[in-house]
Amino acid sequence: MGRPLIVIPRLRQSIVFDVAVTLYRRHVVESQPRVCRACGRAAPCPVRRHVELVIATAGADLQRFEDIPPPEHTGFRVGGRGRPIDDDALMYERDSD
């Protein structure tokens, strides 16, 4: 038998919890064959097992996050949204004061 789970309620307000929920939603188990949709490993994959522990430690119910898909938006490209990348902006020179 393993050690009893210690619940940390304040973990729900942390970035660690938000990332764990996002990864939990992304690493979904396909029914046939039983593999992870994100990484292709046998289900449940190591990522999903680890983030399940984080979510359970926060005292949250895993079923609450089952039906909501992960966000598809992953960020903006370098240079900002809708602006072309300027080559001069990528060069960084330190001022020698």
N, C-alpha and C positions, 0 to 999 in steps of 0.2 A: 504494500500500500504506500501511496505517496503522501507527502506532507499535505496538511489542510491548506486550502487556498485562503490567503489573506486578502481581504477586499480593501481597496484604496479608493474611496469615493471621489476624492479630489482629482484623480487621474482623468476623469471625464472632461475636465476643463483644459487638458494639456494637448499639445501638438502631437505627442506620441499616440494618444488615443485617436485623434483625427486621422493620422496616417494609418493606424491599425485598422480602422473602419474602412478606409479607402482600399487598402490591400485585401481585406476580407471580402469586400464586394467584387473586387477584380478577379480574385482567385476562386471562381465558382466551379463547383463539381458538375461535370456533365454526367448525365444518367447512363448513357451507353456509348462507348465504354466509360468506365469510371476513371476519368482523367480530369486534370485541372484545365480549364479553358485558357488560362493565361500562360502557364509554363509547360503544359503537356505532360507533367509528371503524374504518377499514380495518385489518385485522390484518397484522402486529403493530402495535399502537398505540404512540404515543410513550412512554407510561408504561411499557409492557412492555419496550420496547427499552432504556430507561434503567435499569430495575431489573435487567435481565439483565446489564448491564455491572457493576453493583454486586455482584451475586452472583458473577459470574465473577472480579471483582477480589479477592473474599474467598477464591477458590480452591475454591468449592463447585460441585458438579455440578447443573446446572439440572434434569436428569431426576429428581433426588431430590424435587423440589418439585412435580412435575406432577400426581400422582394425589391429593394431599391437598387437600381443599377448604378455602377460607378460613374462619375462625371467623365464625359468624353473630352472635355477641354483640358489640355495639359499645359498650356502656357502660350506666350507670344514668342515670335522669333526675335532674334537679336536685332535691335534697332527700333523696336516698338511696333505697335499695331498700325498697319497701313503706311508706314514710312519706309522708304528704301534705305538700305544699309549704306552709310557713307564710309569709305575706306579710311578717311582721315580720323573719323571718330573711333576707329578700332585701335589706333596707335596711342600709346600712353607714354608720356614723358614726364618725369618728375622735375619739378622746379628746383633749381639748385640755389636756394636762399642761404 
